[in-house]
Amino acid sequence: MSFNEWRFCPRCGSPLEWGELAGQQRQLCFNPPCGFVRWDNPLPVVAAIIECVDRDGAVLIARNHAWPEKTFGLVTGFLEREESPEAAVVREVHEEVSLEAVAVKLVGVYPFLRKNEVVIAYHVQARGEIVLNEELAEYRLIAPEKLRPWPQATGLAVRDWLLGRGIAVPDSF
């Protein structure tokens, strides 16, 4: 059984089985009156490349408490019901680092296959006093020209943002 495999149908409680539907292997309930299908669609996640306009344009990266030492990334979060991605990224920036967004621009949309997510990345210009919430252990402010992308999801957004600013990025990262 894989990490994200379900054992039982959430509707009728029958065991779920693997079967092909719409060209993909999916978990299905073969109990005739039920017919539940677990589509396992990716979750939308927003990510913020936070440019601190009142700190010489430095980019804020943060370390989650659950991450190893020296592992930093972008502020990210899930959308709430009936929330636009742009509103979600503004909310997440405020909730996680207490900064107020002054401008928000879409960078791009990136797959994060390992976690079955789709990352909607934004460049967020923000200001204010940085106060970390309970999720984050520490932060760093990095000059854009010293920022180095990483090879998945949010790192691809950082790469595209840097290239859009005319900042060279190593061919392999």
Phi, psi and omega in degrees: 000131179279168182305318185259018179276138176265148179266323187231153179292130179287346179272310189240351178085359178289154176298141174272146179231155177277139177200164180271134176210130180055038175079008181228152170283126182223161175274129186232149171260118182268009173290112190309317182288344185269289178072022180301142175236128173267105185284331178055045178292150179294148178274139174280134180229140174259150178226145182239121165273100188270113175263116182276100186292337178264013177227050178056029177075015178297149179263132180270124170241153187224159176244124176286148178304329183280351184269155176296157175307146177069011176256114183237158178202190179279159171288129182224166176183167180272152174287146172269162177305135177062026180249136176284155177302320179297316177296323180296317182291324176296316179297314182298318178300316180292315182295319188272328182228006175064020179267151178261124178289135176248342176203142182224129179221133179297132174265313180169179181238132189225138176284144171233081190299322183302325181253006181054052180232159170243120183265124176255106189261138180234149166268119182243114171275128187218163178213165177126183178278130180279119176228118182281144175276185185292343181283332190256140181267323183195169177220165174223149173252124186237132173297138183310320182290347177260353180286134180241125179290163177242164194275023175210156173034260185296332176295326176293324176294318177299316178304310182296321179295315179298314179299321178296337177267002180080020180264126182294142179235136179302147180299319177247128180221000000 
